[in-house]
Amino acid sequence: MKILDYRTANARDPYVLFNEGKYYTLFSLDNKLWLKVTDKLEDILEAEMHVIFTPEDEFCECLWAPELHIIDGVPYIYVTMAKEFGQPQHMFVLTTASKKIDDTYKVISYLKHENDLWAIDGTVLKLNDKLYYIYSAFGSFDGEMYQALYIDEMINPYTLKGGVKLFTKSQFDWELNGCNGKNRPYVTEGPYAIYHEGKTFIVYSASGCWTDYYCLGIMEYIGGDPLSMDSWKKYSHPILDGASGFVGPGHASFIQNDPSGVEYCAFHAYEKDSSRGEKYVLAHIYPMIWENGLPKIKY
């Protein structure tokens, strides 16, 4: 089911949340954050949208990949912003004074990581009664450049503890498309935590988002220190790729608390216009089931 269309909204990096009987769809457009609020999933595409955040300081462009998390009853938005197009991007936390999800948001924190050069796509992981923050940033390994995933513990929803560790980087063939490890770093990005039968997983995007081979990979927590790569099992195959019939599907969010009992995966993919030789981005949402301990999207 299509939920965002490039003709009326920014369909990249779709984020959908269910909370207290309402579906919230968050996205960026024209350097602002917008929200749709609906009673039904099928109403998202045609729903009205309203602005909930307009930057007021020097970081006012390239708002990317916003995520909305409810932590201890308080809504927090994690978003990437830059001073201007082409400049390094950084990670920020927003919240509302009223604690209402659909109210106006303000910046409350600048999440600086260790080198603070460029970082995007932050998400919150809840594990073992602690909060962790996973995001994508540049790193050099064995003489090659990667846009890898990193993890840090959080002191609270808007403060990093420090001591960031490498979480994962591209290694399988399906994670390397469109990249060369030089001026095109190998890409892993868009992490998101999902949970099933007491187990914890991180779904992430791999390969260049500009390619038809963008896809979703998955990692499973197997015990131990969440900051250690040894505590996570990385599966050698994607859970959603071009074999699905979608072109470059990736950057997912999930609903796991729908009152119907159905779980959902939202993601974006390309739509090709063969008459113009161009491709556009649409956002979709489909039910998700679990087979052999892993999520399977029922498109």
C-alpha positions as CSV (number, residue, x, y, z in Angstrom):
1,M,0.0,0.0,0.0
2,K,1.4,3.4,-1.0
3,I,1.5,5.9,1.9
4,L,3.7,8.8,0.5
5,D,4.0,10.0,-3.0
6,Y,6.8,12.2,-4.4
7,R,4.2,14.4,-6.0
8,T,2.9,15.7,-2.7
9,A,5.4,14.8,-0.1
10,N,9.0,13.6,0.5
11,A,8.6,9.8,0.3
12,R,12.2,9.0,1.3
13,D,12.9,7.4,4.7
14,P,9.3,7.0,5.7
15,Y,8.5,6.9,9.4
16,V,5.2,5.6,10.7
17,L,4.3,5.2,14.4
18,F,1.1,3.9,16.1
19,N,0.3,5.4,19.5
20,E,-2.9,5.5,21.5
21,G,-5.2,4.8,18.6
22,K,-3.6,7.1,16.0
23,Y,-1.1,6.6,13.1
24,Y,1.6,9.2,12.8
25,T,3.5,9.6,9.6
26,L,6.6,11.8,9.8
27,F,8.7,13.2,6.9
28,S,10.8,16.1,5.8
29,L,9.9,18.5,3.0
30,D,11.2,22.0,2.1
31,N,13.6,22.0,5.1
32,K,10.7,21.5,7.6
33,L,9.3,18.5,9.3
34,W,5.7,17.5,8.6
35,L,3.3,15.1,10.2
36,K,0.1,13.3,9.1
37,V,-2.2,12.0,11.8
38,T,-4.9,9.3,10.8
39,D,-7.2,6.8,12.4
40,K,-6.5,4.2,9.7
41,L,-3.4,3.2,7.8
42,E,-5.3,3.3,4.5
43,D,-6.0,7.0,5.0
44,I,-2.3,8.1,5.2
45,L,-1.8,8.8,1.5
46,E,-4.6,11.4,1.3
47,A,-4.4,12.8,4.8
48,E,-3.7,16.4,5.5
49,M,-0.2,17.3,6.6
50,H,1.0,20.0,8.9
51,V,4.4,21.5,9.9
52,I,5.6,20.5,13.3
53,F,9.2,21.8,13.1
54,T,10.9,24.7,11.3
55,P,14.6,25.2,12.1
56,E,15.5,28.6,13.7
57,D,19.2,28.4,14.0
58,E,22.2,28.0,11.7
59,F,21.4,24.3,11.1
60,C,18.4,24.8,8.8
61,E,18.9,22.7,5.7
62,C,19.0,19.1,4.5
63,L,16.6,17.7,7.1
64,W,16.9,13.9,6.7
65,A,15.5,10.7,8.0
66,P,13.4,12.0,11.0
67,E,12.3,9.4,13.6
68,L,9.7,9.8,16.3
69,H,10.1,7.8,19.5
70,I,8.0,7.9,22.6
71,I,10.2,7.4,25.7
72,D,8.7,7.5,29.2
73,G,5.7,9.2,27.7
74,V,7.7,12.0,26.0
75,P,7.9,12.3,22.2
76,Y,11.4,12.8,20.8
77,I,12.3,13.3,17.2
78,Y,15.8,12.4,16.0
79,V,16.8,14.2,12.8
80,T,19.8,15.0,10.7
81,M,20.4,18.7,9.7
82,A,23.1,20.7,8.0
83,K,24.0,24.4,7.9
84,E,23.5,24.4,4.2
85,F,23.3,22.0,1.3
86,G,26.6,20.2,0.7
87,Q,27.9,20.9,4.2
88,P,28.5,18.3,6.9
89,Q,25.3,16.9,8.5
90,H,24.8,16.5,12.2
91,M,22.3,14.8,14.5
92,F,19.7,16.6,16.7
93,V,17.0,15.8,19.2
94,L,13.7,17.6,19.3
95,T,10.7,17.5,21.6
96,T,7.5,19.4,22.5
97,A,6.8,21.4,25.6
98,S,3.3,19.9,25.9
99,K,4.4,16.3,25.4
100,K,1.8,16.1,22.6
101,I,3.0,14.2,19.5
102,D,1.3,16.6,17.1
103,D,2.5,19.8,18.7
104,T,5.3,22.1,17.6
105,Y,8.9,20.8,18.3
106,K,12.1,22.6,19.4
107,V,15.7,21.5,19.4
108,I,16.8,20.4,22.8
109,S,20.1,18.6,22.0
110,Y,22.9,18.4,19.5
111,L,24.2,14.8,19.5
112,K,27.9,15.2,18.9
113,H,29.8,12.0,18.2
114,E,33.5,11.6,18.6
115,N,34.8,13.0,15.3
116,D,31.7,15.1,14.7
117,L,32.4,15.5,11.0
118,W,29.3,13.9,9.5
119,A,26.6,11.7,10.9
120,I,23.1,10.7,9.8
121,D,20.1,8.3,10.4
122,G,20.2,8.1,14.1
123,T,17.8,5.7,15.9
124,V,17.1,4.5,19.5
125,L,17.6,0.9,20.6
126,K,16.0,-0.2,23.9
127,L,17.9,-3.2,25.3
128,N,18.5,-4.6,28.8
129,D,16.8,-1.6,30.4
130,K,19.2,0.8,28.7
131,L,19.0,3.2,25.7
132,Y,21.5,3.0,22.9
133,Y,21.9,5.2,19.8
134,I,22.9,3.8,16.4
135,Y,23.7,6.0,13.5
136,S,25.7,6.1,10.2
137,A,29.0,7.9,9.8
138,F,32.2,7.8,7.8
139,G,35.2,5.7,8.8
140,S,38.3,4.3,7.2
141,F,39.1,0.6,7.5
142,D,42.1,-1.1,5.8
143,G,42.6,1.9,3.5
144,E,39.0,2.0,2.3
145,M,36.2,4.4,3.1
146,Y,32.9,3.2,4.6
147,Q,29.7,4.9,5.7
148,A,29.4,2.5,8.6
149,L,27.0,2.0,11.5
150,Y,28.2,3.0,15.0
151,I,26.6,2.5,18.4
152,D,26.8,4.5,21.7
153,E,25.0,4.2,25.0
154,M,22.7,7.0,26.0
155,I,22.6,8.7,29.4
156,N,19.1,9.9,28.6
157,P,17.0,10.3,25.4
158,Y,19.0,13.4,24.4
159,T,22.6,12.7,25.6
160,L,25.2,10.3,24.4
161,K,27.4,8.7,27.0
162,G,30.5,8.6,24.8
163,G,32.8,5.7,23.9
164,V,31.2,5.0,20.6
165,K,31.9,1.7,18.9
166,L,31.7,0.3,15.4
167,F,28.4,-1.6,15.0
168,T,28.7,-2.9,11.5
169,K,30.1,-2.1,8.0
170,S,29.5,-3.4,4.5
171,Q,31.0,-6.8,3.9
172,F,28.7,-8.9,1.7
173,D,28.4,-8.4,-2.1
174,W,24.8,-7.1,-1.8
175,E,26.0,-4.4,0.6
176,L,28.6,-3.0,-1.9
177,N,26.6,-1.9,-4.9
178,G,27.2,1.6,-6.3
179,C,30.3,2.0,-4.1
180,N,34.1,1.8,-4.5
181,G,35.5,2.4,-1.1
182,K,37.1,5.7,-2.3
183,N,35.0,8.7,-3.4
184,R,31.9,6.4,-3.0
185,P,32.2,4.9,0.5
186,Y,30.6,1.5,1.1
187,V,27.2,2.2,2.7
188,T,25.3,0.8,5.7
189,E,22.7,3.3,7.0
190,G,19.1,3.7,8.2
191,P,19.2,1.4,11.3
192,Y,15.9,0.5,13.1
193,A,15.3,-1.8,16.1
194,I,12.6,-4.4,16.1
195,Y,11.7,-7.0,18.7
196,H,10.2,-10.5,18.5
197,E,9.6,-13.2,21.2
198,G,12.2,-11.7,23.5
199,K,14.8,-11.2,20.8
200,T,16.2,-7.9,19.5
201,F,17.1,-7.1,15.9
202,I,18.5,-4.2,13.9
203,V,17.2,-3.8,10.4
204,Y,19.4,-1.5,8.3
205,S,19.9,-0.4,4.7
206,A,22.8,-1.3,2.5
207,S,24.4,-0.3,-0.9
208,G,24.0,3.1,-2.4
209,C,20.6,4.6,-2.0
210,W,20.9,6.0,-5.5
211,T,21.1,2.6,-7.0
212,D,18.5,0.0,-7.9
213,Y,20.2,-2.4,-5.4
214,Y,19.5,-0.6,-2.2
215,C,18.1,-3.2,0.2
216,L,17.4,-4.2,3.8
217,G,19.8,-6.3,5.9
218,I,19.3,-7.5,9.5
219,M,21.3,-8.2,12.6
220,E,20.3,-10.1,15.7
221,Y,21.5,-9.6,19.3
222,I,22.9,-12.8,20.7
223,G,23.9,-11.7,24.2
224,G,26.7,-9.8,25.9
225,D,27.7,-6.1,25.7
226,P,25.5,-4.4,23.0
227,L,28.5,-2.2,22.2
228,S,30.5,-5.2,21.0
229,M,30.2,-6.4,17.5
230,D,30.6,-10.0,18.9
231,S,27.2,-9.6,20.5
232,W,25.4,-9.3,17.2
233,K,24.9,-11.9,14.5
234,K,24.8,-10.4,11.0
235,Y,22.8,-12.4,8.5
236,S,24.4,-13.0,5.1
237,H,21.3,-12.3,3.0
238,P,18.9,-9.3,2.7
239,I,15.4,-9.5,4.0
240,L,14.1,-7.2,1.2
241,D,15.7,-6.4,-2.1
242,G,15.0,-6.1,-5.8
243,A,13.9,-9.7,-6.0
244,S,10.6,-8.5,-4.4
245,G,9.8,-6.5,-7.5
246,F,10.5,-3.2,-5.8
247,V,13.3,-1.1,-7.2
248,G,15.9,-0.2,-4.5
249,P,13.7,-0.8,-1.4
250,G,15.2,0.5,1.8
251,H,15.2,2.7,4.9
252,A,12.5,1.1,6.8
253,S,10.4,1.8,9.9
254,F,8.1,-0.7,11.6
255,I,4.8,-0.8,13.5
256,Q,4.7,-3.7,16.0
257,N,1.9,-2.6,18.4
258,D,-1.0,-2.3,16.0
259,P,-4.3,-3.3,17.8
260,S,-5.1,-5.8,15.0
261,G,-2.0,-7.8,16.0
262,V,-0.6,-7.3,12.5
263,E,2.9,-6.0,12.2
264,Y,3.9,-3.6,9.4
265,C,7.0,-2.5,7.6
266,A,7.2,0.9,5.9
267,F,10.0,1.5,3.3
268,H,10.7,3.6,0.2
269,A,11.4,2.3,-3.3
270,Y,11.9,3.8,-6.7
271,E,9.2,4.1,-9.4
272,K,10.6,4.2,-12.9
273,D,9.1,6.5,-15.5
274,S,10.2,4.8,-18.7
275,S,8.9,7.5,-20.9
276,R,11.2,10.1,-19.3
277,G,14.0,7.9,-18.3
278,E,13.7,9.0,-14.7
279,K,12.9,7.4,-11.4
280,Y,11.0,8.7,-8.4
281,V,10.6,7.7,-4.8
282,L,7.4,6.3,-3.3
283,A,6.8,5.1,0.3
284,H,5.0,1.8,0.9
285,I,3.7,-0.1,4.0
286,Y,3.0,-3.8,4.0
287,P,2.2,-6.4,6.6
288,M,5.1,-8.4,8.1
289,I,5.2,-11.9,9.5
290,W,8.0,-14.0,11.1
291,E,9.3,-17.1,9.5
292,N,12.2,-19.2,10.9
293,G,12.9,-16.5,13.4
294,L,13.3,-13.6,10.9
295,P,10.8,-11.0,9.6
296,K,9.3,-11.5,6.2
297,I,7.5,-8.6,4.4
298,K,4.2,-9.7,2.7
299,Y,4.1,-7.5,-0.3
